[in-house]
């Protein structure tokens, strides 16, 4: 018998291959954008909008060095803010939802500063500038280059009054000290967080932007921006969801119930919510089936697992029963959603048409495996490895890092997220 050749190595960027194994994210994300524009699921602490807006003034006039593309003034400002938060509040629960804290702790423990190598590999996506940029631009707080936007001064003025100053003008000396810190850090070779500060200066910066310390004037300004209904910046269903009960069960937000209440309050979202429900019913079926298959196959080592054997499993059978009907329902419902320059119906058909015909459970299991392999192969120019290996073609060997215990099947739960969580966090931070 030939054993699979396994190592712990993955190709560069393999983390991308460990997410969304069935390709469900893209359509769910488009539906979520229709429901609540500009908000992303990774957004958790609304006060980073203030940190970005103040940072736009701090870094104003500082030029990017083309030799240090991974250390722009805005990114160095981000390093300083996150380092200050970790230094001053690293052991407190207030850092929940703060991007980059783990890598910051590691860097400070190892060499005492942050730089391009020690911070997030793709900070423009995962650091707070990357996570919150779209919303900050949408609200007019910054522009696409992270310079001050039309509503920036109003927020900075509210922030200044909240920290004990009388107005934006009184905050300028503080902003100049922070600008000097950014400039000094940029002048390091390579750039790193070396502002020449003592502990009090780090504490001052941390307290200025601590996620849970948003005071009255700043809180009111942020809330007004998020809940405004005029001037073309409406955030879709956000103001309505804001006022709904949280719908928490067993410590988790139930977006399915939240959407039921939303439709009662705002029937105009009914068609979009129907599309979400139909898509989620299809998504839940193939996700549960894949999870059951992965759990059962993960228990077999040297010989692998015969894919067709999963057809005998009752939970797998229930998961795929009527899958073609769920495909048809989702296809029809997605056709009713109007998104400019994109047909969700066509995208859905392109991705999932293999599940549109009636199949026996064993055929469905093989189709599911082939679908996963195709999804992984399309994730980059070179493709990503699937979560299993074929040994021979009718058997699969689940790679070690993708094994899991058999899950509890919850057929009435959404697979994807639709902005309920960040809205509830914003609400909590802005009572």
C-alpha positions as CSV (number, residue, x, y, z in Angstrom):
1,X,0.0,0.0,0.0
2,X,1.2,3.5,-0.8
3,X,0.8,5.8,2.1
4,X,0.0,9.5,1.5
5,X,3.0,11.8,1.7
6,X,2.1,14.4,4.3
7,X,4.1,17.3,5.7
8,X,3.1,20.4,7.7
9,X,4.1,22.6,4.8
10,X,1.5,24.5,2.8
11,X,2.3,26.7,-0.3
12,X,2.8,30.4,0.3
13,X,-0.4,32.1,1.3
14,X,-2.0,28.8,2.2
15,X,-4.1,30.4,4.9
16,X,-6.4,31.5,2.2
17,X,-7.0,27.8,1.4
18,X,-8.2,27.1,5.0
19,X,-11.2,29.3,4.7
20,X,-14.5,28.9,2.8
21,X,-14.0,25.3,1.5
22,X,-17.2,25.3,-0.4
23,X,-17.1,28.8,-2.0
24,X,-20.1,30.1,-0.1
25,X,-18.7,33.4,1.1
26,X,-18.8,35.5,-2.1
27,X,-22.6,35.4,-2.6
28,X,-23.3,35.7,1.2
29,X,-21.1,38.8,1.2
30,X,-22.9,40.4,-1.7
31,X,-26.2,39.8,0.1
32,X,-24.9,41.3,3.3
33,X,-23.7,44.4,1.4
34,X,-27.2,44.9,0.1
35,X,-28.6,44.7,3.6
36,X,-26.0,46.9,5.3
37,X,-23.6,48.7,3.0
38,X,-20.0,49.5,4.0
39,X,-20.1,47.5,7.3
40,X,-17.9,44.4,7.4
41,X,-18.1,41.4,9.7
42,X,-14.6,42.0,11.1
43,X,-15.7,45.5,12.3
44,X,-16.2,45.1,16.1
45,X,-15.1,48.3,17.9
46,X,-16.5,51.5,16.4
47,X,-14.0,53.8,18.1
48,X,-11.4,52.9,15.5
49,X,-13.3,55.3,13.2
50,X,-12.1,58.0,15.6
51,X,-8.5,56.7,15.7
52,X,-8.4,56.7,11.9
53,X,-9.9,60.2,11.7
54,X,-7.5,61.7,14.2
55,X,-4.7,59.8,12.5
56,X,-5.7,61.6,9.2
57,X,-4.7,64.9,10.8
58,X,-1.7,63.5,12.6
59,X,-0.2,62.2,9.3
60,X,-1.3,65.1,7.2
61,X,1.7,66.5,5.3
62,X,3.9,63.5,6.0
63,X,5.1,62.0,2.7
64,X,5.3,58.3,1.8
65,X,8.8,57.0,1.2
66,X,8.7,54.9,-2.0
67,X,11.6,52.8,-0.5
68,X,9.4,51.8,2.4
69,X,6.0,50.9,0.9
70,X,5.2,48.8,3.9
71,X,5.6,51.7,6.3
72,X,3.4,54.6,5.2
73,X,2.7,57.3,7.8
74,X,-0.9,56.0,8.3
75,X,0.4,52.5,8.9
76,X,3.1,53.8,11.4
77,X,0.2,55.6,13.2
78,X,-1.6,52.3,13.4
79,X,1.5,50.7,14.9
80,X,1.8,53.3,17.5
81,X,-1.9,53.1,18.5
82,X,-2.0,49.3,18.7
83,X,1.3,49.2,20.6
84,X,0.0,51.8,23.1
85,X,-3.2,49.8,23.7
86,X,-1.3,46.6,24.2
87,X,1.3,48.2,26.5
88,X,-1.3,50.0,28.7
89,X,-4.3,47.5,28.5
90,X,-2.8,44.3,27.3
91,X,-4.3,42.2,30.1
92,X,-7.7,43.7,30.1
93,X,-10.9,42.6,28.3
94,X,-11.2,46.0,26.7
95,X,-9.0,44.8,23.9
96,X,-11.7,42.5,22.5
97,X,-12.0,43.1,18.8
98,X,-8.8,45.0,18.4
99,X,-6.9,43.9,15.3
100,X,-3.3,42.9,15.6
101,X,-3.0,42.5,19.4
102,X,-1.5,39.0,19.3
103,X,1.3,39.8,16.8
104,X,1.9,43.1,18.7
105,X,2.4,41.2,22.0
106,X,4.8,38.8,20.3
107,X,6.8,41.6,18.7
108,X,7.1,43.6,21.9
109,X,8.2,40.5,23.9
110,X,10.8,39.6,21.2
111,X,12.3,42.9,20.3
112,X,10.3,45.8,21.9
113,X,8.9,47.5,18.8
114,X,6.6,47.0,15.8
115,X,7.8,47.2,12.2
116,X,6.6,45.9,8.8
117,X,8.0,42.4,9.4
118,X,6.5,41.9,12.9
119,X,3.0,43.4,12.3
120,X,0.3,41.8,10.2
121,X,1.4,40.5,6.8
122,X,-1.4,42.3,5.1
123,X,-2.2,45.2,7.4
124,X,-4.1,47.1,4.7
125,X,-6.7,44.3,5.0
126,X,-6.5,43.1,8.6
127,X,-5.2,46.1,10.6
128,X,-7.7,48.7,11.8
129,X,-7.0,51.0,8.8
130,X,-7.8,48.1,6.5
131,X,-10.8,46.8,8.4
132,X,-12.6,50.1,8.9
133,X,-11.5,52.1,5.9
134,X,-14.5,51.4,3.8
135,X,-16.9,52.6,6.5
136,X,-14.8,55.6,7.3
137,X,-14.8,56.6,3.7
138,X,-18.5,56.0,3.4
139,X,-19.2,58.2,6.4
140,X,-17.0,61.0,5.0
141,X,-14.4,60.8,7.8
142,X,-11.4,60.1,5.5
143,X,-10.9,59.9,1.8
144,X,-9.5,56.9,-0.1
145,X,-6.0,58.0,0.7
146,X,-6.8,58.3,4.4
147,X,-6.7,62.1,4.4
148,X,-9.3,64.0,6.3
149,X,-12.8,63.8,4.8
150,X,-15.7,66.3,5.0
151,X,-17.0,65.1,8.4
152,X,-13.6,64.6,9.9
153,X,-13.3,67.9,11.8
154,X,-16.8,67.4,13.4
155,X,-15.7,64.0,14.9
156,X,-12.3,65.2,16.0
157,X,-13.9,68.2,17.6
158,X,-16.3,65.9,19.5
159,X,-13.4,63.6,20.5
160,X,-11.4,66.6,21.8
161,X,-14.3,67.8,23.9
162,X,-14.8,64.3,25.2
163,X,-11.2,64.1,26.5
164,X,-11.4,67.4,28.3
165,X,-10.4,69.9,25.7
166,X,-12.7,72.7,24.5
167,X,-12.4,72.2,20.7
168,X,-10.4,70.9,17.8
169,X,-7.9,73.8,18.0
170,X,-6.9,72.9,21.5
171,X,-6.1,69.3,20.4
172,X,-3.5,70.5,17.8
173,X,-0.5,70.5,20.2
174,X,-1.3,66.9,21.1
175,X,-1.7,66.0,17.4
176,X,1.7,67.6,16.7
177,X,3.4,65.5,19.4
178,X,1.9,62.4,17.8
179,X,3.0,63.6,14.4
180,X,6.6,64.0,15.7
181,X,6.4,60.4,17.0
182,X,5.3,59.1,13.6
183,X,8.1,61.1,11.9
184,X,10.7,59.7,14.2
185,X,9.5,56.2,13.7
186,X,9.6,56.7,9.9
187,X,13.2,57.9,10.1
188,X,14.3,54.6,11.7
189,X,16.1,52.3,9.3
190,X,14.0,50.3,8.7
191,X,10.9,52.2,10.1
192,X,9.8,51.0,13.5
193,X,7.9,52.3,16.5
194,X,10.7,54.4,18.2
195,X,9.0,57.6,19.2
196,X,11.3,58.3,22.2
197,X,8.5,58.2,24.7
198,X,8.2,57.2,28.3
199,X,5.4,55.2,29.9
200,X,3.1,58.2,30.4
201,X,3.1,59.1,26.7
202,X,2.2,55.6,25.7
203,X,-0.6,55.6,28.3
204,X,-1.9,59.0,27.0
205,X,-2.2,57.6,23.5
206,X,-3.9,54.4,24.7
207,X,-6.4,56.3,26.8
208,X,-7.2,58.6,23.9
209,X,-8.5,55.7,21.8
210,X,-9.3,52.8,24.2
211,X,-12.2,51.0,22.5
212,X,-14.4,50.9,25.5
213,X,-13.8,54.5,26.7
214,X,-15.9,56.5,24.2
215,X,-17.3,59.5,26.0
216,X,-20.5,61.5,25.5
217,X,-19.8,64.0,22.7
218,X,-17.7,61.5,20.6
219,X,-20.3,58.8,21.2
220,X,-23.2,61.1,20.0
221,X,-21.2,62.1,16.9
222,X,-20.4,58.5,15.9
223,X,-24.0,57.4,16.6
224,X,-25.4,60.3,14.5
225,X,-23.1,59.3,11.6
226,X,-24.1,55.7,11.7
227,X,-27.8,56.3,12.1
228,X,-28.2,59.2,9.8
229,X,-31.0,58.9,7.2
230,X,-30.1,61.9,5.0
231,X,-27.3,63.2,2.7
232,X,-26.9,60.0,0.7
233,X,-25.0,58.0,3.3
234,X,-27.7,55.7,4.6
235,X,-26.3,52.4,5.9
236,X,-29.3,50.3,4.7
237,X,-31.0,48.4,7.4
238,X,-28.5,49.4,10.1
239,X,-30.7,51.9,11.9
240,X,-33.6,49.5,12.1
241,X,-31.4,46.6,13.3
242,X,-29.9,48.9,15.8
243,X,-33.2,49.3,17.6
244,X,-34.2,45.6,17.5
245,X,-33.8,43.3,20.5
246,X,-30.4,41.5,20.4
247,X,-31.8,38.0,19.8
248,X,-29.1,36.2,21.8
249,X,-29.4,32.5,22.5
250,X,-26.8,30.4,24.4
251,X,-24.5,33.4,24.1
252,X,-24.7,33.7,20.4
253,X,-26.5,36.1,18.1
254,X,-29.4,34.5,16.1
255,X,-29.5,36.4,12.9
256,X,-32.3,34.2,11.6
257,X,-34.6,35.5,14.2
258,X,-33.2,39.0,13.8
259,X,-34.2,38.9,10.2
260,X,-37.7,37.8,11.0
261,X,-38.1,40.8,13.3
262,X,-36.5,43.1,10.7
263,X,-39.0,42.0,8.1
264,X,-41.9,42.8,10.4
265,X,-40.4,46.3,11.0
266,X,-39.3,47.0,7.5
267,X,-41.3,44.9,4.9
268,X,-39.3,46.6,2.1
269,X,-36.4,44.2,2.9
270,X,-38.6,41.1,2.5
271,X,-37.4,40.2,-1.0
272,X,-33.7,40.5,0.0
273,X,-34.3,38.5,3.3
274,X,-36.1,35.8,1.3
275,X,-33.0,35.5,-0.9
276,X,-30.8,35.3,2.2
277,X,-33.0,32.6,3.7
278,X,-33.1,30.5,0.5
279,X,-29.4,30.8,0.0
280,X,-28.7,29.9,3.6
281,X,-30.9,26.8,3.4
282,X,-28.9,25.6,0.4
283,X,-25.6,26.6,2.1
284,X,-26.6,24.8,5.3
285,X,-27.3,21.5,3.5
286,X,-23.9,21.3,1.7
287,X,-22.0,22.6,4.8
288,X,-23.6,20.0,7.1
289,X,-23.0,17.2,4.5
290,X,-19.3,18.3,4.1
291,X,-18.8,18.5,7.9
292,X,-20.3,15.0,8.5
293,X,-18.1,13.6,5.7
294,X,-15.0,15.3,7.0
295,X,-15.6,14.0,10.6
296,X,-16.2,10.4,9.5
297,X,-13.4,10.4,7.0
298,X,-11.0,11.9,9.6
299,X,-11.2,8.8,11.7
300,X,-9.5,6.6,9.1
301,X,-5.8,6.8,8.7
302,X,-3.7,4.6,6.5
303,X,-6.4,3.2,4.3
304,X,-8.4,6.5,3.9
305,X,-12.2,6.6,3.7
306,X,-14.3,5.3,0.9
307,X,-16.4,8.4,-0.1
308,X,-19.5,6.3,-1.1
309,X,-19.6,4.9,2.5
310,X,-20.9,8.2,3.8
311,X,-24.2,7.6,2.0
312,X,-25.1,5.1,4.8
313,X,-24.9,7.9,7.4
314,X,-28.4,9.1,8.4
315,X,-27.4,12.7,9.1
316,X,-25.6,12.9,5.8
317,X,-28.7,11.6,4.1
318,X,-30.9,14.2,5.8
319,X,-28.5,17.0,4.9
320,X,-28.6,16.2,1.2
321,X,-32.2,15.2,0.9
322,X,-34.0,17.6,-1.3
323,X,-30.8,19.5,-2.1
324,X,-31.8,20.0,-5.8
325,X,-35.0,21.7,-4.5
326,X,-33.1,24.0,-2.3
327,X,-30.8,24.8,-5.2
328,X,-33.9,25.7,-7.3
329,X,-35.4,27.8,-4.5
330,X,-32.1,29.7,-4.0
331,X,-31.7,30.2,-7.8
332,X,-35.1,31.7,-8.1
333,X,-34.8,33.9,-5.0
334,X,-31.4,35.3,-6.0
335,X,-32.8,36.3,-9.4
336,X,-35.1,38.7,-7.5
337,X,-32.1,40.6,-6.0
338,X,-30.9,43.5,-8.1
339,X,-27.2,44.2,-7.8
340,X,-25.6,46.5,-10.5
341,X,-23.1,44.8,-12.8
342,X,-23.6,41.4,-11.2
343,X,-26.2,38.7,-11.5
344,X,-26.2,36.7,-8.3
345,X,-28.4,34.1,-10.0
346,X,-25.7,33.6,-12.7
347,X,-22.9,33.5,-10.1
348,X,-24.9,30.9,-8.1
349,X,-25.5,28.7,-11.1
350,X,-21.8,28.9,-12.1
351,X,-20.6,27.9,-8.7
352,X,-23.2,25.3,-7.7
353,X,-25.0,24.0,-10.7
354,X,-23.6,20.5,-10.0
355,X,-26.1,20.3,-7.1
356,X,-29.1,21.3,-9.2
357,X,-30.1,17.8,-10.3
358,X,-31.5,15.0,-8.1
359,X,-28.8,12.7,-6.9
360,X,-28.5,9.6,-4.6
361,X,-26.5,10.3,-1.4
362,X,-23.4,8.4,-2.7
363,X,-23.3,10.5,-5.9
364,X,-23.9,13.6,-3.9
365,X,-20.9,12.8,-1.7
366,X,-18.6,12.5,-4.7
367,X,-20.0,15.7,-6.2
368,X,-19.3,17.4,-2.9
369,X,-15.7,16.3,-3.0
370,X,-15.2,17.4,-6.6
371,X,-16.8,20.7,-5.8
372,X,-14.5,21.3,-2.9
373,X,-11.4,20.5,-5.1
374,X,-12.6,23.0,-7.7
375,X,-13.1,25.7,-5.2
376,X,-9.7,25.2,-3.7
377,X,-8.1,25.2,-7.1
378,X,-9.6,28.6,-8.0
379,X,-8.4,30.4,-4.9
380,X,-5.2,31.7,-6.5
381,X,-3.3,31.5,-9.7
382,X,-1.4,28.4,-8.4
383,X,-4.5,27.0,-6.6
384,X,-4.8,25.8,-3.0
385,X,-4.6,22.2,-1.9
386,X,-7.9,20.5,-1.0
387,X,-8.5,19.5,2.6
388,X,-8.0,15.8,1.7
389,X,-6.0,13.6,-0.6
390,X,-7.2,11.0,-3.0
391,X,-5.8,7.5,-2.3
392,X,-6.9,6.0,-4.8
393,X,-9.7,8.2,-6.4
394,X,-12.6,6.6,-4.6
395,X,-11.0,7.1,-1.1
396,X,-10.0,10.3,0.7
397,X,-7.5,11.0,3.4
398,X,-8.4,14.1,5.5
399,X,-5.3,16.2,6.1
400,X,-4.5,16.4,9.8
401,X,-5.2,20.1,10.3
402,X,-8.7,19.8,8.8
403,X,-10.0,17.0,11.0
404,X,-12.8,17.7,13.4
405,X,-15.2,16.0,15.7
406,X,-18.6,15.2,14.4
407,X,-20.6,18.4,14.5
408,X,-24.1,19.0,15.9
409,X,-26.4,19.5,12.9
410,X,-28.5,22.6,13.3
411,X,-30.5,22.8,10.1
412,X,-32.2,26.1,11.0
413,X,-29.0,28.1,11.5
414,X,-27.3,30.4,9.0
415,X,-23.8,29.4,7.8
416,X,-22.7,33.0,7.0
417,X,-23.0,36.3,8.8
418,X,-25.1,39.3,7.8
419,X,-23.7,42.2,9.9
420,X,-25.7,41.5,13.0
421,X,-22.6,41.0,15.2
422,X,-20.8,44.2,14.3
423,X,-24.0,46.3,14.7
424,X,-24.6,44.8,18.2
425,X,-20.9,45.6,19.1
426,X,-21.3,49.1,17.8
427,X,-24.5,49.4,19.8
428,X,-22.7,48.2,23.0
429,X,-19.9,50.7,22.6
430,X,-22.3,53.6,21.9
431,X,-25.0,53.1,24.5
